[in-house]
């Protein structure tokens, strides 16, 4: 994972190469809170694949790249 200031910064860094998937830092923060937010609860259990897929979709990460196998 790489963090960039802007889309322009991404394009400069890529130097003409095709970009992969990019998301705003705000989406990354939402994802991390949803994905890891319950880990310290006493009754924590690992999420199922379906629960993890729902987390991705809840923060707007949809499409083939974000589909869990």
N, C-alpha and C positions, 0 to 999 in steps of 0.2 A: 504494500500500500504506500502510495506517495501522496503527500499533501501539497497543493499548489495555491497560490494567491488568487488566480483567476483563470478563465479559459484561455486568455492570451498567453499566460505563463505556460500552460499545458502545451499549447501549440509551439511555442518557442522551444520548449524542452524536447518535444517530439522531433523537431527538425525535419518535418515532411513525412514522418512515419505515421501510419494509421493509429488513432487512439483506441484504447480499450474502453471499457465502461467507466464513466466518471459520474460521481454523485456529489452534491453539495455537502459541506461539512455539517450543516444542520441535519441533513438526512442521516449522516453517519452517527451523529450524536443521538438521534431518535432511535436508530437501530441498536446502538450499543446499550442504551437504557432499557429497551424492550428485551434484548437478547440476554443481558447479564443482570438485570435489575432484581431478579428474585433469587440469585445464587446464595445469598447469606441467610435466607429464611430457614428456620429450623426444619421445616417439613419439605424442603426443596427436593425435587426429583428431576432428572434430566428431561428436557423437552423431547417430545416425539418429532419425527420428521414433519408430520402434519402441523404440529404447533410451530415449529421453526418456519415452515412455509407461510403460515398465517402471519407470523411476525414480519417476515419480509414484505408481504403484501400490505400489511397494516401501515407501513411507512412508505408505500408507493413503489417498492422494488418488485416489478413484475416483468414478465417476458422470459424468453428462453435462457438468457444468462443467469437469471435469478431462480430458475426452477431447480429444486433439489432433486437429485436422482432418485 
